Amino acid sequence: MRVAVIGGGIAGAELIRVASPCPLEFVLIEPKKQVEMQALYPEYLGGIARLQDLAAPLKPFCERVGATHIQEKALSIEGSSVVCEKSRVDFDYCVVATGAAQNYFGIQGVENTFSINTLEETKRARRFVEDNYPERIMIMGSGLTGVESASILAESLDASIYIIEAKDRVLPQFSPQTSQLVEKALSKKGVNILTSTQVAEVKEDCIMFTDNTCLDCDMAIWTAGIKPGQFVQDLELPKRNGWILVNSHLNAEKNIYAIGDAAWV
């Protein structure tokens, strides 16, 4: 029985690792040669994690767990086949684990921001920190990535760190009690927290807000949200807010499942 796993990030790779003892044939469809440890990006940005800790090659991993790695981009799902750039992978079951893309919400000047959504973007942000020693850093968005980045940078850099959040508290996806505890911990580290503050435009040296005020900055880091990638957007599956809608068994439709950021449970 063949299981096609689309996406070799943490979710896809961990699924194969955990399920490898099962009598199943796993085919991992991932254009990259490595699995990237996205959870460590904030630590690398702050100079804590090492570059070699951020990724692991997929070839020895797949050999170890008995999976096949198809190093191609998945284009679509047609019936019980995944259409890739150069080949077609038939399956009995398919698991979509393609993660998410950065969402900039149409904000002007996003080209002036740094991101830690991919390995290359994170490396670019770290190089800027090392080369320029920014004194005032604005982190837009206070989800897990934004909060962790602010906490680490406040400890590792001699800089003023700001969190800018459009909603009325940090970590708005968590309980108010959790938000309160996190805000208190960040404040103790000297992080400046601006809630109910919406960004209108990011310029090279300042952030413009919707109330026509602005704050100077040396570095702007965007962590304000994610959206479904193009592959998920194009799939003809049940969706909610653009994500693949799954049941309690992570099943979307018939023999197709979704896990990780691609799924809406």
N, C-alpha and C positions, 0 to 999 in steps of 0.2 A: 504494500500500500504506500503510495507516494504522497508526501506532503510538501507542497511548494511554499516556502516562506519568502515573502517579498519584503526585503529590507534587512540589512545586517547591522542595525544598531543594537543597543543594549537589549531591547525587548525581543527582537528576532533571534539574536545569538543566544540569549538566556533560555528561550523556549527550546531551541535545539539542544543545548547543553543538558537541560533538565530531562528532556524527553528522549535523549539518545539511547538509554537502555531499552526503550520500547522497540518492538520489531517493526519499525517504520523506515522508509527510505526518505530522508530529508534532502531537499534541494534548496539551497539558499541563493536567492537572486539579489545580487548587490553589486553595483558598478565599482565600488571602492575596494581596495585591496585589504582594508583594515576595518576593525570595529573601533569606533571612537568613544572614549569614556567621557561623555558630555557632562556628567555630574562633577567632574574634576576641573572643568574650565574656570570657574571662579577662583579655585585654589592656584591654578597656573597663572591667572591674571595677577594675583597678589604675590607671586613669587614663591609659593609654598610647594606646589606640585612640580615635578620635573616633566620636561617635554616627553621623555620616553614613557612616562606613566599614562599619557593621554590616549594612546592607541595600541592595539595589538593586531598582528597580522592574521587575516582570516584563513589563509591556506593551512598552516599547522593546526589551527583550531578545528577546521572542518575535517582534516585528516584524523585528528584525535577522536572526534565524536562520530566519525563515519558518514559525514554529510558531503554532498557535492556542491561546490561553489560555482555558480554561473556568474562570471564577472561582466554583467551587462545590465543595462537599464531596463526595467519593466515598463512597457508602454500601455498595456491594457489587459483585461481579462475577458476572454471569449469562451463561453461555455465552461469546459473544464480544462482550459489551457491558459497559460500566461504568455502573452505575446511580448517578446523581448526585442532588442535592437537587431540581433542577428539570428535569433533562434526562437523556438517555441517550446514551452515546457508543459507537458500534460501532467495533470494531477488528479488524485482522488479527493484530496482536501487542500485548501489554500488558506494561508494566514497572511493577512496584510499587516505589516509592521513598519510602515514607511515613515513614521514620526510626523513632524510638523515643520512648517516654514515660518520664518519671521513675519510678523504682521506689523506694518508701519502705519496703518489706519489713514493713509493718504496725507500724512504730515509732511509739510514742506521742509526741505533741507536735510532729509535723512541721510544724504550722502556725507554729511558732516558728522555723523555718529559712528561709533564703533559697536560691534556686536560680538557676543560670545556664544552664538548659536551653532557655529561650526568650528572645526579645528583651525582652519586657515584664518578665519576671522579672529579667533582668540589669539593666535600667534601674532597677528598684526596689531591687536590691541596691546599685547604685552610688550612688543617692540617699541610702541609709542611711549609706554610708561617708562621703559628703561632708557630711552633716548631723550625724553623731554622733561621728565620729573614734574608732571602736572601738579599744580598747587590747589586747584579747585576742580573736582570731578563731579559731574552730574549723572546720576543713574536714573533713567526714566523707566518707571515700572517697579512695583514692589511685590512681585510674585516671589517664588522661592529663589530664582536666579538673582533677581535684583537685591533681595534682602541679604543673601549669602555674600554676594559680591561687595555690597556696602560694608558688611561686617568685617570681611577679610581685608579690604583695602584700608579701612580705618585702623586696623591693627598693624598693617605692614608698610604703610606709606605715611610720610609727613605731609599730609594734604587735608584739605577740607572736603568732606564727602557729603553729598546731598542725595536724598531720595525724593523723586518727584512722582506723585501718585494722583491720578485723576479722581479716584474714589475717596471716601472719607476716612480710610484707615489702610494701613499696610496689610499685606496678605489678605485682601478682601474675600478670597475664596475660602478662607478658614473662619473659625468662630471669632466673635468679637473679643473673647477672653484671650485667645491665642494672639490676636493682633496686638492687644494691650501689652502682653508679656514681651513680645518681640520689639515693639516700639520702645519699651522701657530699656531693654537690653541694648538696642542700637543707640539710644540717647546716652547711655552710660559710656559708650565708646566714642562719643562725640559726633555721631552721625546727625546731620540736619535733616529733618523729615518735613516735607511739604505735601500735605494731603489736600484733597479737593482742589487740585491745581492742574490745569490742562495745558498741554504744550500746543502752541500754534505753529511755531517754526523753529528750526534749529539752524543757527548761523555758525560761522566758523569760530566765533569767540563768545557767543552768548546764546541763551535760550529765551525765546519770546513766548509769552503766555497769552491765553485768550482774553485776559483782562488788561492787555496792553502793557503789562510790566515785563521786565526782563532781568536776567541774572547772568553776569559774566561767568565764563567757564573756560578751562584749558582743555578739558576732555569731556565728551558726552558719550555715554554708553546706553544703548537702547536694549531694554529687556522687557518692554511693555506689552508683549503679547505674541501669540502664535496663531497660525491659521492652517487649514488643511493644505497639503502640498498639491500640485497639479494632478498627480496620479490619482489621489483620492477624490479630488473634485470631479474628475472625468468618469469615475466608476458609476455604473448604473445600479446602485445599491441603496437601501433605505438610509437616509441621512437625518441628522439633527444638527443644526447650525453648521452644516458643511461636513461634519464628522460622520464616520460610519456608525450607524445605530446598531448596537448589539444587545443581546439578552444577557441573562446572568451567566450563561455558558460562553459568552463572547462570540456567539454565533450571529452572523448578519443575515445570511440567506443560504439555505440548502447546505452546501459543502464549503462555504466561505466564512472565514472568521476574521476578526480584527483585534489587535492588541496594542497596548502602548498609547501614545498620543493620537494615533489614527482613529481610535475607538471612542465612541460615546456610549457609556454604560447606562 
